[in-house]
Amino acid sequence: MNQDTHDIDYRLLFRLAVDPLLLVDDRGKIVSFNAAAAEHFGYSEEEFSRLDVEALVPEAARESHRQRRELYGRAPVPRPMGTLPNLRGHRRDGSLFWADVSLTPVPGGRILVGVHDVTRRYVAEQALRDSEEQFRSTFEQAPIGIARIGRDGTWLRVNETLRRILGRPAHELVQSSLPDLAHPDDRAETRQLMEFVASGAIDNAHRELRVARPDGTHVWVGVTLSLQRERDGTSTGFQIVVEDIHGRKEAEAALGQLRAEMAEMVKLSVAKHTAMAIAHELNQPLIAVTSYAEAAVRMLRMDVPDPAKLKRALEGSAEQAQRASKVVRELLEFLQKGEAATEPVDLNTVVKNALALVESNGWNGFRTLLDLGPDLRPVQANRLQVEKVLVNLIANGVEAMRDLGLEQQTIRVTIRTMAETNMAKVSVSDTGPGLDPQLVQRAFHPFFTTKPNGLGLGLAISRALIEAQGGQLWLDTARDTPGATFHFTLPFAP
């Protein structure tokens, strides 16, 4: 190949190159360029031919560029792309771009300048650097402990918060593993957790465990372990998030202790209250029994005892003994709330029996309004216990109306089917004074009573009996009419 052919090939390559190419003399004047150069910098070829190379960099950098160009011109050597720092290119419209530049000395003191636009790559690399910096900043400044650990549990990277939680510097941690720091009682579970997550069965798992500090103490932490994978799915280890929950655990322990102490205090208080209530309730009938018995003894010592008076004394003694027995029986019923045998029961019949029992016990003189459900299905219940609940509710209503001195005393009993819950609902209403709204919440508490001589177990026992049979008993607080209304439910028999 002769020199003319070589020159032609060189000029052809120069002109057709896709990247900008410039030929610059020792004064910085652009003496030759290809079409790509004029186009990329936004000039016409005529405009571009009148420029010097400093016009192609930002104005603020032109003087320093001129100095570097002159320094290079004194001892020019080839500088291929990638060996020089990226430069900013300045287009005719003022826009800037990042460029990788090559410099090649040619005869005549000229420099062939190649320009490759790397803006996209530069922006992507900068975004990656920013992202990595942001990750490092977030990793180190996170308010919770974060770490990368290997598949064997060794610590690879640990942030400041986790180092503070564990009380260990980074160089000490990297010589140990997560199971090594776990409490002896938690090590096996920690290894099992890592193996389970590593198996890929789940993406992450959370456990609460204890880890050791250098001083020998253990701190409670909440650990969330996540499997880290490469793009091909290969496991590279774990990411671990650690939260210091020691304060919460101590608070829970203290609260548990406090609850235990309070429960013990409540037991003692209930026992004391129970003993006082029993003593109070038993004291009066026992004193009466003693008085009647002493009177009977005195009469028997008389030469001619009065049979009528002796009979009254003995009957009074028996009556008061029965009263004491009733107190003990009601208390035992409240304390022994075992499951009772149930059977299909006709509620309508139970209501009628309960009304008859109330009247036979001396609670009469009241008017009854019955609104019983026709064709009511049997309920699954203990008949005697349901009767007892009804007797208690009806007797309470009658007593409240008598205390108010009402001439018109009415007890209404209603039974309805609650189809949506497969339950029967029984309502017992009276026309008495009702219950003070401030006392409603306490109405079912054991030993709470508004009666001067009451033990306060009737409603508590009634609710316990109904709940033991799968129902509920409550006081209706939404009614605007006078008196009190109690409702209870029972499930229908299968």
Secondary structure, DSSP 8 states (H G I E B T S, - for coil): --HHHHHHHHHHHHHH-SS-EEEE-TTSBEEEE-HHHHHHHT--HHHHHT-BGGGGS-GGGHHHHHHHHHHHHHS---B-TTSS--EEEE-TTS-EEEEEEEEEEETTTEEEEEEEE-HHHHHHHHHHHHHHHHHHHHHHH-SSEEEEE-TT-BEEEE-HHHHHHHT--HHHHTTSBHHHHB-TTTHHHHHHHHHHHHTTS-SEEEEEEEEE-TTS-EEEEEEEEEEEE-TTS-EEEEEEEEEE-HHHHHHHHHHHHHHHHHHHHHHHHHHHHHHHHHHHHHHHHHHHHHHHHHHHHHHHHSSS--HHHHHHHHHHHHHHHHHHHHHHHHHHHHH-------EEE-HHHHHHHHHHHHHHTT--S-EEEEE--TT---EEE-HHHHHHHHHHHHHHHHHHHHHHT-SS-EEEEEEEEEGGGTEEEEEEEE-S----GGGGGGTTSTT--SSTT--S-HHHHHHHHHHHTT--EEE--S--SSS-EEEEEEEB--
